[in-house]
Amino acid sequence: MTKTTFVNCNLFVGTEDEVKENAWFTVDNETGKITEVGQGEARPDGQTVDLGGQYVMSGLINAHTHMGEDPYAHRAYPETETSTTVAALENLRSGLKGGVTYLRSCAVAFDVDIKLKRERAQHPFEGPGIMPCGRAISVIGGHGDGRNGESNECESSWLVNGPDEMRRAVRTQFKLGAENIKLMATGGIMSTTDQVDDTELTFEEIKTAVEEAHSKHMTVCAHAQGAQGIHYCVEAGVDSVEHGFYVTDEDIETMKEKGIFLSPTLIAGYQVANLPDDSSELTLFSIQKMRRALDDFYTHVGRAIKAGVKLALGTDAGTPANPLSETWRELVELTKAGASNYQALRAAGLGSAELLKIDQEYGSLEVGKYADFLVLKENPLQDVAAVGQADKQVYQHGQRKF
């Protein structure tokens, strides 16, 4: 068994609001897991890597991504399975370079995320670890109702009417290999047929999805922006509310009681609201929807943070001007909404890891966990923007990737 000891660093373990000075940690090269952590004089057992007094933190875990989307609308359309797969591979590689070492997929056309995860064992590629989702579940005319393929022959989401169709959709995604179910509970910004406060899935449909998914050890995340749709999701017991534009104080308390996470994706809203009126990436109708809701978005998310709701970090990567490689920007937006630097960083580590149920192996730099970490010149606990360092070192399972 060969080991590598990383010495001479300032270590943010991720479990407390502190950096351990003059720290070191040892990684088993075969398993990629941390075997020892300490301060002061190291006890090297094998190879030694001197980190030169830089700052070390856990890799980012992005809990809301769309890996097959082009955030800058550079791809030719129509969107096919081939173009989606190529985009996904490009996004995954650049995302890892940007510091994302694990992600949860929250919908991609053609179930590309499921297929890539299956192929990875035989045909390795660079990128974060993946919790796949496949297609989202929506309603006719709702957020996510679109078509893909050479001749628009494929529905981009499951379109359900009633609990029985919802059950079939969840079971089918389970059969295909999904580990997360994405529900489109309300209207959204990018859809052209609805408003953000439109309630789309019914309570009974959402409840059925939660029961069916949880019986098969899958998580359920819900795109939910309007208050009524958020309420349905919270009462039904989803694992995470995504966005949460108009979450009420009542539902915030229920989320705390039930341990439901909030994944705000503030950066997605910020980027859309700041697009020019003549943007080629999104319609003016959608841009104006976001501009009208932006202040409310930050206000309600801020209330949830202040109240102590469990927080995960998601960016909605793939939406306009919002690439996976710039996941770190969500840390900055969370602090603007009222999170402390530690709360934001914890959301990107243990928070997201707990939501994805991978916190026994990911999310912090503790003994027994994978050595997925970033090496930074500046202290992220003093300024979370330090994570945006362009030439940061990125390690995955103890191996340097960038």
Secondary structure as UniProt FT lines:
FT   STRAND          3..11
FT   STRAND          20..28
FT   TURN            29..31
FT   STRAND          33..39
FT   STRAND          47..58
FT   STRAND          60..65
FT   TURN            67..68
FT   TURN            71..72
FT   HELIX           81..97
FT   TURN            98..99
FT   STRAND          100..105
FT   HELIX           109..111
FT   HELIX           112..120
FT   TURN            121..122
FT   STRAND          129..131
FT   STRAND          137..138
FT   TURN            140..141
FT   TURN            143..144
FT   STRAND          147..148
FT   TURN            150..151
FT   STRAND          154..155
FT   STRAND          158..159
FT   HELIX           163..176
FT   STRAND          180..184
FT   TURN            196..197
FT   HELIX           203..214
FT   TURN            215..217
FT   STRAND          219..224
FT   HELIX           227..236
FT   STRAND          240..243
FT   TURN            245..246
FT   HELIX           249..258
FT   STRAND          261..263
FT   HELIX           266..273
FT   TURN            277..278
FT   HELIX           284..307
FT   TURN            320..321
FT   HELIX           324..326
FT   TURN            327..328
FT   HELIX           329..336
FT   TURN            337..338
FT   HELIX           341..346
FT   HELIX           347..351
FT   HELIX           352..356
FT   TURN            359..361
FT   TURN            367..368
FT   STRAND          373..376
FT   TURN            380..382
FT   HELIX           384..388
FT   TURN            390..391
FT   STRAND          393..396
FT   TURN            397..398
FT   STRAND          399..400
//
